[in-house]
Amino acid sequence: MANILTPDTVTAAMLAIGDELLSGRTKDKNIVHLAGVMTLKGIDLKEVRIVADEEAAIVEALNALRSRYTHVFTSGGIGPTHDDITADAVARAFGVAIGHDRRAMKLLGDHYAARGLDFTDARKRMARIPEGAELIDNPVSIAPGFTIGNVHVMAGVPSIFQAMLDTISPALEGGARLISKSVECSFGEGDIGAPLAAVQQAHGETAIGSYPRFDGKSYSTEIVIRGRDEAAVLSAEKAVRDMLAAL
């Protein structure tokens, strides 16, 4: 598939954190949700990594991603238990101190007091924020996420991740939205591979992907043309339809 990035393209990556993801105990729903929101914002989600609850692995992945993409979103590991180490790893990646944030302490302290619950040391862990970070509002369970540099650190629970993303998405730098056209094809990929490659080569401003299907009896293919220039996308779509008509 062609590269349709331009110098003005806004990019993103996601770092999903948690042993439970790698063991299969939890199926990640946040990747799909983030991808949808990024598409609406005109941001290209280019990479997703999943790492265990290991500080060194989080630091290594985070530093690689934040140097390469406009935005980085993390999910998981900011709760009250001993294995919630994301905040510490982010602080280490940025080389800053971490401690109990005054703003987060008040939010959580007031929340637990209103519920008649003790503000335990475990709950206070959720108020540990790297120095210089801005808080991300959490309307679901109060405990905030945070943004530092181009990294947005959010909870792993899908409802909370989505609420936090809703909070920050209006202010995110976006880009030109991708235009997408879909063409249904009754041929399998093996039949269209060579002529489709020729169409792609002639329409370098677009990215043309083919997605095979099998209904139990025969193969077919969905061909999707994407790009940021409408005229280029429409031209490529016509070329694909002409190619199929000639088969």
N, C-alpha and C positions, 0 to 999 in steps of 0.2 A: 504494500500500500504506500502511496506517495506521502511525502512529508508536507503538510499544508500549514506548518508554523510560519509565521512572519515575525519580523523584529518587534512588532507590536502585540504579538500573541501573549495573553496572560495564562500562566500555567499553574498547575497544582499537583501535589502528591498527598497521599494519605499514609500514615503509619498507624496500623492497628496493633495494639499491645495486649498481650495476655496469653498465658499458658493454655487457658481453656479454648482459645481459638485454634491453637496448633494441635491440641489433643482431640478435637472434634466434639468436645462436650457442648460448645456453643457455636451456632452458625451466625456469622457476621451479617447483620442487616444494614450496618452503617455505610458500607462501601457503596451499595446500590443507591441509598438515599443521597449520599454526597455527590455521586456521579450525576444524578438528576438535577440537583441544585446547581452544580457547576455548569452543566449544559445551559441552563436557563440564564446564568450570569455571563455566558460567553467565555468561560474559563475552561481550558483544556486539562482534564485530569489525566496526567501522563503516566503515573506510576502509583502502585499500592504495594506496601510491604507489610508483612505480619511478623512480629518478633515476640519472643518470650518475655516473661517478667524478669529480665536480667539487665541491670543498669548499663553495663558495658555495651550490650547489643543495642539498647535503645539509643545511647549516646552516639554510637557509630552510625546507625541508620539515620538518625535525626540530622547529624552534621552533613551527611552526604546529601540528603534531600533538601535541606534548607539552603544549601549553596547552589542548588541546581534549578529550583522552581520558585515562582512568584509567591505562592502560598503553600504551607504545609499544615495539614490537619492531623491531629493525633486523637485516638479514641482509646479509653481504658486506662486503668491504673491510677486514678486520682481519688479513690475511696478511703475508708477509715482503717483498712487492715494492713498488716505488716508487708504484704506483697504489693501494695499500691505504691510503687516507687517512681512513677512517671515524673512527678514534680521535681524530685531530686535529680533524676536523670537529665531533665531539661535544664535545670540550673547548672549542672556540671557541663552540659554541652555548650552553654553560653558563657561559662566561666564566671557566674555570679553567685552571690550568697542566697540562701533560702531560709525563711523563718516564718513565724506566725504573722500573717498579714493583718494589720489593724482593721482594715475594712471587712475582710472575710471573717475575722473573729467576731465582729459586731453582728454581721448578718446571721452567722450560725448561732451565736449566743442568744440573740433575740428569738430566733426560730425555735430553739430547744426550750427556752424559758416559756414561750407561749404554749408549748405542748406539754409543759410540766415534766420535761425530761432533763436528766443531768447532762451537762456539757462535759463529757468525759474526755480523757486524753486521746482516746481513739477518734472521737468526733473532731477534736481539735486538729488532728492530722490533716483534715480536709481544708484547713485554713492556712496550710503551709504553701506559700507562693514565692517563686523566685523574685529576687529584687529587681525592680523596674518593670514588672509585668502589669498589664491592665486586666482587670477582672472581666470575665464573661458571665453575664447574668444567667441564672438557672431558675426559671419559674416553676420547675417541677419539684425539686427537692432542696432548693436554696444553695447547697454547696457549689461555689462558683468554679468555672473553668478559668483559663487565663490566656492572654495573648502576650507573647514576647517576641520582638523582631517580627519575622514573617511566619511565626509558628503559632497555631491556635490549638490549645490543649483542652480537650473536652472529655466528658464521661463516655464510658462504653455502653451503658444501658441505652438502648435505641431511643426510647421516648425522651430521655434527657439529652442525648446527643443531638437529636433533631431540634429540640427546643433551643439549645445553645446555638446551633447553626442558624436557626431562624433569627436569633438575636444579632448575630454578627454579619449575616449575609448582605443586608442592605448597604453596609459600609465597605464591603470588599471591593477592591479594584477589579473590574471586569474587563471584558474585551468584546470584539465583534463576534456575534453569535454564528455558529455553524449553520449552514443551510443544508438540508438533507433531502434527497429524493430516493425513492425505492422503486425498483423494477422487478416484477415477478418473472421468473424464467422457468420454463418447463424442462430445461436440460439440466443434467448433472454438471458438477464442476469440471469433470474430466473432458466434457464436450466443449466447454466455453473457455477453458484456461488460456489457450494461446491467443484467440482473438480478443479476449477481455484484457489481457496484458498489453496488447497493441493499442487498445483504446486508452488504457491508463497512461501509456507512454506518450500518447498524443495530447493528453489533457493533464499536464503536470500540476495545474493549479487546483486540482481536486484529488481527493482520496477515494478510490473505488474498492469496495470490499465485497466479497462473495460469501454467502452463508448457506451451506447445504442443508437440505431437509430430506427426510425419508418418512413416507406415510405408511410403510409396511409393504408397499407394492413397488413404488418407483421413487427415484430421486428427483428433486427439483432444487432450485437455487433462488435465493433472494439476493439481488444485487443492489447495494446501497452506495450512492454517490454523495460525498460530503465536500463542502468547501465554504469559503467566506465570500466569494464573488458569485452573485446569483447568475450572471450571464455565463460564467464558466461552468457552473453546475448544470444549468439547462443544456448547454452545448454538449457536455459529457453524457447527460441523460439521453439526448437524441442519438448520440453515437452508439450508446449501448443498445438502444431500441433498434437502430438500423443494423447493428451487428447481429442481433437475435433474429431479425427478419430475414437476414441473408443465410442463416444456418439451415 
